[in-house]
Amino acid sequence: MAESLKNHLRRRAVVIAERMELELTVAGTEYAPLERAVFKSTKNNTKAPKEKHILFLNRAIADGEQKKTVLKMFARRLKEVGSSSVNSASLAAGLKTLAVWHRCLNSGDSSFLVLCSQYAHVVEPPASNPLGLLYGAYLRELLACYFKCKHAYHRENDMEESRIETIPTLQLIEHVKCLVAQMLKLLECDIQGGLIDIKTRAAVQYTINLLLLDAIPLFGALCKAGKRITQVMGRLDEHQAGSMARAYLEFSQMPQKLLTMIKQVSYDKESAPSLTSFDERSFEAFASRLKDTERWLASEDGSYDTVKALADVARSTNGTRSYLDDEGEEEVVAATITLAEIEEDQKPSRQLPASAAAAMRALALTASSSPPIRRVADE
């Protein structure tokens, strides 16, 4: 449904009023250019965020002194678009704020990602924005995954070996849990219903495109993790084996869901991110990989029944004893900061400084992967 002239004029008036208020507040201050870039890239209009404003913010977060300032601006902007006293509390503005934040998390080195992972709880979309709540939940899970794993699996590429292939088995178990949780939150972002609204169409489509870009490397890491699970299952204790079997079940259901989601990708210039990785060839290769994975999961080697049989054998054989040699890592507690503290810090200048035959096969695999039995000769 097209936007009426009256609603268009009303929305434009609100945007102009917000811009005037912004200029009166930040004009002449040190962070005025950043404030303008955040506002212009997230304002309440029918367009996707402009690339020039995102690039400006990316350059700013490359400066160590401005990372926290940009984080505070994003957190404050999310609060503004959900405020009942601001007429631009719209779906479009909230989604665009999250999308620009998402782009900044994926830009340059991982330093901004490191900072945001310590304050994941400030990704707080307004309750009045159901689409934003889904997207925000994914971004929080992304940050939680990075905080625990110290690695951005959604930023990997085919030119490098995935970290999931080289980490010790105990770390593999923890990383698999994080990867599955992040992908599940991504798949929950079924926000295509917003496409019927002319005001949110571009913002929603831009969001879908960004989510699908994350899905490509994330699913690649999960595929490699799934194959490692089948290799180490016989060495796990009952709790580890049960956890990995549940994760593998979730993983086995992901290809079909992603094949459905990938149909929503759009290459329209008004909603396509200006990134070299965003092209038809990438998504055609991704669709092909999803279909190949479905075939592997239907085979005897990759089926969930085989993995479940391996887990059952591990439970009955190992009990609470694990045959892993590597040690776990000390848990690190995230820093905390509230939105109220962010607001206070800004005053007064707003310088936001996954059958029997299967069981027999599982038993054979377990026997081959168990530690050798040492025989002691009778004296």
Secondary structure, DSSP 4 states (H G I P E B T S, - for coil): -PPPHHHHHHHHHHHHHHHHHHHHHHTTSTTHHHHHHHHHHH-SSSSPPPHHHHHHHHHHHTSTTTHHHHHHHHHHHHHHHT-TT-TT--HHHHHHHHHHHHHHHTSSSSHHHHHHHTTGGG----TT-HHHHHHHHHHHHHHHHHHHHSS-GGG--TTS--GGGTS-HHHHHHHHHHHHHHHHHHHT---GGGGGSTTTHHHHHHHHHHHHHHHHHHHHHHHHHHHHHHHHGGGS-HHHHHHHHHHHHHHHTHHHHHHHHGGG----TTTS---TT-SHHHHHHHHHHHHHHHHHHHSTTT-HHHHHHHHHHHHHHHTT------------PPP---HHHHHHHHTTTT-----HHHHHHHHHHHHHHSPPPPP----
